[in-house]
Amino acid sequence: MKPSKPYVLGLTGGIACGKSHVSRELRALGVPVMDADALSHGLTAPGGAALPAIREAFGDGVFDGEVLNRKALGALVFLDDEKRARLEGILHPLILRAMQEETATSDAPIVAWDVPLLFETGLDKQCDEVWCVYITPGEQLRRVMRRDHLSQQAAQARIDSQMSMEEKKSRAQHRISTMGARAATRRRVRGLLKDLQRRLEK
């Protein structure tokens, strides 16, 4: 029997662990994906709804005129828990509202919420189940350094700003490693989705 509202699949994982690849696979399989990072970028783009509150909280120093200087803001919040919590307090309610509205209007049986800080923000409680994408700590550090052109210290600080990978894995219903070939990840995603679809049909 088709659910009366979409089944919410939470997708999370550490920074640079391959979550975007899993999201692309889900989209290719027909599952709408609501991307918290994309929503955050929209909220902080020129004219974005979050900009006035960010300027009030952090001042003109994180802006180039009317444009948010993401690098300057990132340098502040990734090394200061209090400032990071202040930024999250601005962005997270707006992101949640947007995802809830999009989910409520979807006629898909399953929707995915792609949220890096799913557990940290408590959004896992609004999901029907959670999948966690992971890699080894050493590989994660290498990927963050390479992807974001960061020093080892700066990359580790970004990793440490999130819940530990082991805790995320332990709290998720299913885990997806992206250490192997992309084809292996694709098979894992497809297998998990088929199992979920079978469960929903019962």
N, C-alpha and C positions, 0 to 999 in steps of 0.2 A: 504494500500500500504506500502511495506517495505521501511523504510528510506534508503537513499543512504549512509549514514554514521551512526555510532552508536549514539543513544540518550544518552547523558551523564547525569547520575543521581549523584548528589553530596550528599554524606553522611557525616554528621558531628555531633558534640555533644561535651559536656564537657568531661574532663578526668574522666575515671572510670564510665561512664554513661551507658555502655552496647553496645557501637557501634560495638564492635567485634562480639557480638552475632547476631546483625542485619546483619552484613556482612556475617556471616556463613549461615544465612537463605537465603540471596540473592544468594550465591553460590549454595546452595542446590536446589534452584529454577532455576538454569541455567544461572544466571547473572554473567559475569566475574567481579571480583572486583579488582581494582588497589589500593593497600594499601600503602599510603604515608609513614607510619611508617616502614613497611617492606622495602620499597625502601631506606629510610633513614638509616636503619641498614646495608643494603648492601653497601651503599656509605661510611659508616664509619667502616665497617669490615676491617680486615687486608688486605692491598692492595687496599682498596676502593678509588674511585676517589676523594672523598672530603678530604681525610686525609692531603695532602700537604697544602691545604689552611687553614685547621683547625690548623695545627702546626704553620703556619706562623702567624695566628691571635692570638692564645692563648698560644703558647710556648710549650716547652717540658714538662712542669709540668702537662699537662693533658694526657700524654702518659706514658705507661710502655714499654719502648723500642720502638718497631714499632706498638704496640697495643694501641688503644685509650682507656683511662680510662674514661668510660662513667659516673661513679659516680663523679669523680673529675670535669669533664666538666659540669655535671648537677648542681653541687653545685655552680659553677661560674655563669651560665647563668640564673638560675631560680630566683636569687636574684638581678640581675643587668639587667635592661631593655636594656642598650646599648650593653652589651655583648651578650644578647640573640638575639638582632636584627642583630648583626654581624654574629652569627652562622646561623641564618635563611637566611641571605643574601648569605651565601655559599651554604646551602643545598637546599633551595626552587627552584632556577632555575634548578638545576640538577634533582630534583624530578619531576618538571613540564614537563621537556623535556622527561623524561622516560615515564610518563603517556600519554603524547600526542602521542609519537611514538607507544606505545602499543595500544592505542585507534584507531589510524589510520590504523593499520594492522588487527584489529578485524573484523570478519564478523558477530558478534552478533548484534541484533537490539538495545540492551540496554547494556551499561557498567556502572559500579558504580565506582566513585572516592571516596575512603574512606580517608578523609583528616580532622584531628582534627582541624586544623587552616584554614579551608576553607574560612571563611569570613575574618579572619585577614589578609590573604595573597592575597585576591581579586580573588581567584580561583573560587569563586561562579559565577563570570561573564562568565566563560567558561563552565558552566554547564547549562543544559536545565531546570532543576529544582533541588531543594534541600530538603532533608529530614533531620530533626534534632532529634537526640536521646537525651532524657533528663530524669533526676530524680530530686528529691527535693534537695536543698542545704545541708541539714543535712545528708541525705543519701549519697550524693556525698562525703562529707568530711569523713564520716565513711569508705566508700569504698576505697578512696585513702589511708587513714591511714593503713587500713588492707592489701590492695594489695601490697603497696610499702614499708610497715614497716616504716612509717614516723611518726614524732611527729605531733601534731595538727597544730603547727605553720608552719612546713615545708610543710605539705599537703595543708594548706590554701594558702601558697605562690604559689604552683603549680597551684591551681585552679584560683587564682587571676591573673596569668600570661596570662590567656586566656580571650577572650571576655565573658561578662556575659551570663549566660544561657538564661535569659529573652530576651536579644537582639538577640541571635542566634535563639531562637524560633520564634521571631517576623519576622525575615528575611527569614525563611524557608517557603516553600510552604506546607509542611506537617511535623507533629510532631509525634514522637513515644516514649511513656513512657515505661520504663523498670522497673517500680516500682512493677508491679504485677508478676504473674507466667510467666514462659517462654512460656507456651502455648498461653497466651494472646498476648505476643509480636509477636509470630509466626503468629497468626491470623491477627494481624494488618499489618505486613509486607506483607503477602500474599494478603490481601485485597487491599493494596496500589499498589502492583505490578500488580494485575489483572486490576485495574482501569487504570493504566498507559498503559498496553498492549492494552486495549480496545481503549484508546485515539489514540494510534499510528496506530491502524488498520483502523481508519476512514480516 
